[in-house]
Amino acid sequence: MMPRSPDQPASLPATIRRQIRSKANVSYLQSLPAFRVDEELPSDIQQMLNAIDAAAAKKSSGREQ
């Protein structure tokens, strides 16, 4: 393994912290629109998930017989 040069950060976490705190990153993040997480899934996605659950239950109950 090659020795680190004096300008290299000590570790990956230090590099990540430095980049997150950079003025350019802060400016970019502040320019992004705020977003929110919906509490409920849209009905079409919920129906698809229910169908997947039903199919999985049917398949697993068929294996037990």
TIPANU-719237 format. One line per 10 residues: number of its first residue (from 0); their letters; for each residue x, y, z of N, C-alpha, C. Coordinates in Angstrom, 2 decimals. Example, Ala and Ser with C-alpha at 12.3 -4.5 7.8 and 13.67 -1.06 7.14 Angstrom:
2
0) AS) 13.19 -5.69 7.80 12.30 -4.50 7.80 13.20 -3.30 7.80 | 12.85 -2.25 7.08 13.67 -1.06 7.14 12.90 0.03 7.87;
//
This chain:
65
0) MMPRSPDQPA) 0.84 -1.17 0.00 0.00 0.00 0.00 0.88 1.24 0.00 | 0.50 2.19 -0.80 1.31 3.40 -0.92 1.04 4.34 0.26 | 2.07 5.01 0.74 1.85 5.97 1.83 1.04 7.16 1.33 | 0.30 7.76 2.24 -0.52 8.92 1.89 0.35 10.16 1.75 | -0.02 10.99 0.79 0.68 12.27 0.67 0.07 13.23 1.68 | 0.75 14.30 2.03 0.23 15.22 3.06 -1.12 15.85 2.71 | -1.45 15.95 1.42 -2.71 16.59 1.06 -3.88 15.60 1.00 | -3.63 14.32 1.24 -4.71 13.34 1.24 -5.38 13.29 2.60 | -6.73 13.15 2.62 -7.41 13.05 3.91 -7.06 11.73 4.60 | -7.28 11.71 5.89 -6.91 10.55 6.69 -7.81 9.35 6.43;
10) SLPATIRRQI) -9.08 9.59 6.06 -9.98 8.47 5.88 -11.14 8.86 4.98 | -11.88 7.86 4.55 -13.07 8.10 3.73 -14.10 8.94 4.47 | -14.41 8.65 5.72 -15.37 9.50 6.44 -14.96 10.97 6.48 | -13.66 11.22 6.64 -13.18 12.61 6.66 -13.39 13.26 5.30 | -13.17 12.52 4.24 -13.39 13.04 2.89 -14.85 13.37 2.67 | -15.71 12.47 3.10 -17.16 12.68 2.93 -17.61 13.90 3.71 | -17.17 14.01 4.96 -17.54 15.18 5.77 -17.08 16.48 5.12 | -15.86 16.48 4.60 -15.32 17.67 3.97 -16.14 18.05 2.75 | -16.52 17.08 1.95 -17.30 17.36 0.74 -18.72 17.81 1.07 | -19.32 17.21 2.08 -20.68 17.59 2.47 -20.70 19.03 2.97;
20) RSKANVSYLQ) -19.68 19.41 3.68 -19.64 20.76 4.26 -19.13 21.81 3.30 | -18.74 21.42 2.10 -18.19 22.39 1.16 -19.23 23.43 0.78 | -18.75 24.62 0.49 -19.64 25.73 0.14 -20.43 25.40 -1.13 | -19.79 24.75 -2.09 -20.47 24.40 -3.34 -21.62 23.42 -3.08 | -21.39 22.44 -2.24 -22.44 21.45 -1.94 -23.59 22.08 -1.18 | -23.28 22.91 -0.20 -24.33 23.58 0.57 -25.18 24.44 -0.36 | -24.53 25.15 -1.25 -25.26 26.01 -2.20 -26.15 25.16 -3.10 | -25.63 24.05 -3.59 -26.42 23.17 -4.46 -27.62 22.61 -3.72 | -27.42 22.12 -2.52 -28.51 21.53 -1.75 -29.59 22.56 -1.41 | -29.18 23.79 -1.16 -30.15 24.83 -0.87 -30.97 25.21 -2.10;
30) SLPAFRVDEE) -30.44 24.93 -3.29 -31.18 25.25 -4.51 -32.22 24.19 -4.87 | -32.13 23.03 -4.26 -33.08 21.96 -4.56 -34.44 22.24 -3.92 | -35.52 21.86 -4.60 -36.83 22.05 -3.99 -37.00 21.09 -2.80 | -37.72 21.54 -1.84 -38.00 20.67 -0.68 -38.91 19.53 -1.13 | -38.80 18.42 -0.49 -39.68 17.30 -0.82 -40.28 16.76 0.46 | -41.35 16.03 0.32 -41.99 15.43 1.47 -42.27 13.96 1.16 | -42.39 13.18 2.20 -42.71 11.77 2.06 -44.19 11.60 2.34 | -44.91 11.00 1.41 -46.32 10.73 1.62 -46.47 9.62 2.65 | -47.46 9.76 3.50 -47.71 8.77 4.54 -48.28 7.48 3.95 | -49.03 7.58 2.86 -49.67 6.41 2.27 -49.20 6.22 0.83;
40) LPSDIQQMLN) -49.22 4.97 0.41 -48.89 4.66 -0.98 -50.07 5.01 -1.88 | -49.79 5.36 -3.13 -50.90 5.54 -4.08 -51.68 4.23 -4.20 | -52.98 4.33 -4.46 -53.84 3.15 -4.45 -53.42 2.10 -5.47 | -52.96 2.51 -6.66 -52.56 1.53 -7.67 -51.34 0.72 -7.22 | -50.40 1.38 -6.55 -49.23 0.65 -6.04 -49.64 -0.26 -4.89 | -50.52 0.21 -4.04 -51.00 -0.63 -2.93 -51.71 -1.87 -3.46 | -52.50 -1.71 -4.53 -53.19 -2.85 -5.13 -52.19 -3.86 -5.71 | -51.14 -3.36 -6.35 -50.11 -4.26 -6.90 -49.41 -5.02 -5.78 | -49.08 -4.33 -4.70 -48.43 -5.00 -3.58 -49.34 -6.05 -2.94 | -50.63 -5.73 -2.84 -51.58 -6.71 -2.31 -51.66 -7.93 -3.21;
50) AIDAAAAKKS) -51.65 -7.72 -4.53 -51.69 -8.84 -5.48 -50.44 -9.71 -5.35 | -49.29 -9.07 -5.16 -48.04 -9.82 -4.98 -48.10 -10.64 -3.70 | -48.59 -10.02 -2.62 -48.73 -10.75 -1.35 -49.67 -11.94 -1.50 | -50.78 -11.74 -2.19 -51.76 -12.82 -2.38 -51.15 -13.96 -3.21 | -50.42 -13.60 -4.26 -49.79 -14.63 -5.11 -48.73 -15.40 -4.33 | -47.96 -14.69 -3.51 -46.94 -15.36 -2.71 -47.57 -16.28 -1.68 | -48.66 -15.83 -1.07 -49.34 -16.66 -0.08 -49.93 -17.90 -0.75 | -50.51 -17.71 -1.93 -51.10 -18.84 -2.66 -50.03 -19.85 -3.04 | -48.89 -19.36 -3.51 -47.81 -20.25 -3.93 -47.23 -20.99 -2.72 | -47.05 -20.31 -1.61 -46.48 -20.97 -0.43 -47.47 -21.96 0.18;
60) SGREQ) -48.76 -21.69 0.11 -49.74 -22.63 0.64 -49.85 -23.85 -0.29 | -49.60 -23.67 -1.56 -49.61 -24.78 -2.50 -48.45 -25.72 -2.30 | -47.33 -25.23 -1.81 -46.15 -26.07 -1.56 -46.35 -26.94 -0.34 | -47.14 -26.47 0.61 -47.32 -27.22 1.85 -48.18 -28.45 1.65 | -49.00 -28.48 0.62 -49.91 -29.60 0.43 -49.23 -30.80 -0.16;
//
